[in-house]
Amino acid sequence: METAPSPRVSTLQTRLHRFMQTVLQPQESSINAALRTAALQPGQPVHALLAPMRQKAQLAGLWNLFLPASTRTSQGLSHWEYAPMIEAMGRIAWAADVFNSAQPDAGNMQLLDSYASEPMKDAWLDPLLRAETRSAWAAAEPDADLHRPDSLQAQANRDGNHWVLNGHKTWVQGILDPRTTSLLVLCRTDAQAPLHRQFSVLLVPTRTDGVRIARQLHGWGMAQSTLAEVHFDQVRVAGDLMVGQPGQGLDMLQARQRIVGLHDALWCLGAAERALDLLVERLQTRRVGEQLAVHHPVWQQRIAQARTGLDTTRMLARRSAWQLDQNDGDLPPQELAMLQSLALPLAQSTVHWSTVAHEADALGDDLPLAGLSAHLRLLQQLAPPIEALHAQIAQGELLR
């Protein structure tokens, strides 16, 4: 596995870090305050505050960096090359949105680029790449388990040149963003086929009759949430809005889980790195008795655990990214499970101890800790349970 970036990627990394320091960080406090206000008063368009920064990022060539080997983006970075950049974005909770690399769009755009027809890419992918629209992802269901596809109930039946979709989806990410125009929906399209070929992904325009947004799912009170439950009642979808071929739905689900799982883990490392920086800085001014807290054994142990966890998890994340590139987007399930089981808990514990060290100041808008904590809690809700990850790791070991 390579360890040093190419000169081109090294230059991009330098430009990204400089952009975040000079453009994003000076406005971090004001954006954090706006996000907190928007969480309490739904309907406030926070994305308008990010628009000027998004324009600057696009002009700086720091746009759509996540999409590898595509003719529709100028950079074409591999997963391994992109890894340190999404990690850097994790240092500010909302930074990925500025670079048009936020979820669920990043995962959806990769699916469309890999599976959709050229006319579908022209109509639906290109506006996403230009950030003219947003998209949503609908796979999870309230009474089903994505690890057991036979439990999924959403179904689409063919009716002439259309599909008729019925079902109930939860944790639909992105649906409440006013810019969202499309939903990618995992549903059963052929109940008679072998299980792994029963499912497909339909692109459903959000304004289609029968698409009903139910209750909003909130982001722990510290961040604006675009999550909600969605009901599909006799929704007619044009036949040419199927992404890829019939029966490829579970392949797409697994491909998306690998990509989003890797990106989320790398984002967590960036959040943990930022929290550790703030922790060390705070402990150098805070006293415990007669000595600075940074010299206290308990705090030194916490610093050491965070640094050890960060460096070892980062190596695993970079190896996973490299394997995705080498294996044409494939990754052993236990590899991703190991990464997910380490990165999110590490980030949560590091942000927690930094919050403890900063005391009441941690809840203010001048520090990113409250926003990072809320974002991590949301990731925890969307990620597989830690017990399921451990079971997957154990099963991989038993099959060796």
Stockholm file with secondary structure:
# STOCKHOLM 1.0

chainA/1-400         METAPSPRVSTLQTRLHRFMQTVLQPQESSINAALRTAALQPGQPVHALLAPMRQKAQLAGLWNLFLPASTRTSQGLSHWEYAPMIEAMGRIAWAADVFNSAQPDAGNMQLLDSYASEPMKDAWLDPLLRAETRSAWAAAEPDADLHRPDSLQAQANRDGNHWVLNGHKTWVQGILDPRTTSLLVLCRTDAQAPLHRQFSVLLVPTRTDGVRIARQLHGWGMAQSTLAEVHFDQVRVAGDLMVGQPGQGLDMLQARQRIVGLHDALWCLGAAERALDLLVERLQTRRVGEQLAVHHPVWQQRIAQARTGLDTTRMLARRSAWQLDQNDGDLPPQELAMLQSLALPLAQSTVHWSTVAHEADALGDDLPLAGLSAHLRLLQQLAPPIEALHAQIAQGELLR
#=GR chainA/1-400 SS CCCSCCHHHHHHHHHHHHHIIIIIGGGHHHHHHHHHHHHHSTTCCTHHHHHHHHHHHHHTTCSSTTCTTCTTSSCCCCHHHHHHHHHHHTTSTTHHHHTTCCTTHHHHHHHHHHHSCHHHIIIIIHHHHTTSCEEEEECCCTTCBTTBGGGCCCEEEEETTEEEEEEEEEEEBTTTSTTEEEEEEEEECCTTSCGGGSEEEEEEETTSTTEEEEEEEEETTTEEEEEEEEEEEEEEEEGGGEESSTTCHHHHHHHHHHHHHHHHHHHHHHHHHHHHHHHHHHHTTCEETTEEGGGSHHHHHHHHHHHHHHHHHHHHHHHHHHHHHHTTTCCCHHHHHHHHHHHHHHHHHHHHHHHHHHGGGGGSTTSSHHHHHHHHHHHHHHSCCHHHHHHHHHHHHHTC
#=GC SS_cons         CCCSCCHHHHHHHHHHHHHIIIIIGGGHHHHHHHHHHHHHSTTCCTHHHHHHHHHHHHHTTCSSTTCTTCTTSSCCCCHHHHHHHHHHHTTSTTHHHHTTCCTTHHHHHHHHHHHSCHHHIIIIIHHHHTTSCEEEEECCCTTCBTTBGGGCCCEEEEETTEEEEEEEEEEEBTTTSTTEEEEEEEEECCTTSCGGGSEEEEEEETTSTTEEEEEEEEETTTEEEEEEEEEEEEEEEEGGGEESSTTCHHHHHHHHHHHHHHHHHHHHHHHHHHHHHHHHHHHTTCEETTEEGGGSHHHHHHHHHHHHHHHHHHHHHHHHHHHHHHTTTCCCHHHHHHHHHHHHHHHHHHHHHHHHHHGGGGGSTTSSHHHHHHHHHHHHHHSCCHHHHHHHHHHHHHTC
//
